[in-house]
Amino acid sequence: MSTGRHSEANRRGLTSVALVVALVAAVAGVGWLAFGPDGATSADDCDVDRPVVISVVPAMELAMEKALEDLKKGDACFPAEIRAESPAAVEDSFFNGGRPDLWVADTPARVDGLASIGVNTTTLTPSLAVSPIGLVGTKAGTQHPSWVEALESGAVMLGDPQVDSASAMALIAPVMEGGVAGERAQAVVTTVAQAYGGRAVEGNVEKPVLDEVGGSYSKLVPVTEQEMITKGEGNKTLVDLTPGTGAPALTFPLVKANGGAPDTDLVATALRDWFASQDGRIALADAGLRPSDGSPLVGRGLEQDKVLAEVPAVQFNQVLGQFGMLSVPSSMLVVFDASGSMDFPAAGGTRMDLAGNAALTALDVLPDTTRLGLWAFSIEQGGPGQDWRELAPMRRLQDTTKGMKHEAFLRKQVTTLKDLTQGGTGLYDTTLAAYKQAVKNYDRGYYNALVIFSDGANDDPGSISLTKLLAELDSLKDPDKPVRVVALGISDDADMAALEAIAKTTGGSWFQTNTPEDILTALSKSISAR
């Protein structure tokens, strides 16, 4: 560990009297350092090459501050500084610079998530403390038998799981409590992610402030035991409504980033020993945290709830990834080829039946906050000189169009597509017009895309060329308003080379599809690749 260094003044040339005075002063100073109140050097005199940066999740901030305070009482030059930040911020720092030397994560699953994408770290201590995760509410709320039922109820008010540890653990709790089929667990993630996305659109994604929750509040808030004690203990209306299956827990591993500051290992050892000491256990309790052995805080927090087993890392990171994808609502202008060849046979009917049925199935699962517009195209579909026709404007599914819910209006319009088939494929002019419209309709709160269904090559002799189209699309791209083309070729007759070129130019994706399942899989992949 680096220690303080004290420079000797150059006393050459002093008179003998001055030398005696200087020596007496020096001896007095050494005596004060040795026998003063702290017996430590001044921090201003420390010669530390680089302090060890310790990043901690917010739940550990109070305890870590106390740890450094105590360690610096014995050594004012203890070379460490604290940085409180969310797991997402720490993960970003490993790629964007500013990574910490030591990281107190909320769960080992986060560390494994970094490892899975090539960021190697070393776990020095598996747990510095423990904090179970529960659901709190009021007597107006409902205690559900299981986490999966609580999440299915729509009553759980999640925060951002990349930032809020309690929300992240609430998402994985159905897997941890057992007895939940994979399909049901996936459906739960979809439900809560879409609900979160809907709140995000309205600018309402923050968890309720615990000390402001009133007696009539019927929702459930995921919290760490530490939050419940430090932020909610003064609110007498709060009650523990954690499901009886148990509570997942944060375990706060101490992790070292490879290639850290010189004193990283020494600081880590000192922290490990301090948190295991009696002073450390007292400080943890004062901060609302359990010691690393998980011993309950008697009479406080979630004492009566059993703690679930260790967090499954693979599932944890899969669930968070799915949530991140599904919680961003989509804004899609969907353009259907209505040329005569869409009447040709395909799986389950005609090519138009194939595309239309897939669209109707997608409407069954898209959240109400999704924005959708609908066009049809073929040569002069929109009248002389215009190959496209708007069937539905770009609106949220929950909005109203012509006196009915927009989702219902879209369903009605999709069923009319088979009556519109005529003429040749006016692909290029339509793509350019639709892309311009999608950029015009861009919404920063959404994933914005232009989805094109086509079963053939452009055969409009008066249309723009492919080369000119690609140049126009490239010039229209705006990094501040990204709109990607998702091109779906219907049948083997689709011009996949052209569709690929169009999609690539906008950073989108392209797929050849021959069955309804192909179309739905392609749409799912295009959204997950966002």
Secondary structure, DSSP 8 states (H G I E B T S, - for coil): ---B-------TT--HHHHHHHHHHHHHHHHHHHHSSS----GGGB--SS-EEEEE-GGGHHHHHHHHHHHHHH-TT--EEEEE--HHHHHHHHHHS---SEEE-S-HHHHHHHHHTT--EEEEES-S-BEEEEEEE-TTS---SSHHHHHHTT-B----TTT-HHHHHHHHHHHHH----HHHHHHHHHHHHHHHHHHHHTT--S---GGG--TT---BEEEEHHHHHHHHTT-TT-EE---TT-B-EE---EEEETT--TTHHHHHHHHHHHHHSHHHHHHHHHTT-B-TT----TTSTTTTS-B-----HHHHHHHHHHHHHHTS-EEEEEEEE-SGGGGSEETTEEHHHHHHHHHHHHHHHS-TT-EEEEEEESTTTTSTT--EEEEEEEEETTSEETTEEHHHHHHHHHHHGGGS--S---HHHHHHHHHHHHHHT--TTSEEEEEEEESS----TTS--HHHHHHHHHHH--TTS--EEEEEEESTTS-HHHHHHHHHHTT-EEEEE-SHHHHHHHHHHHHHT-
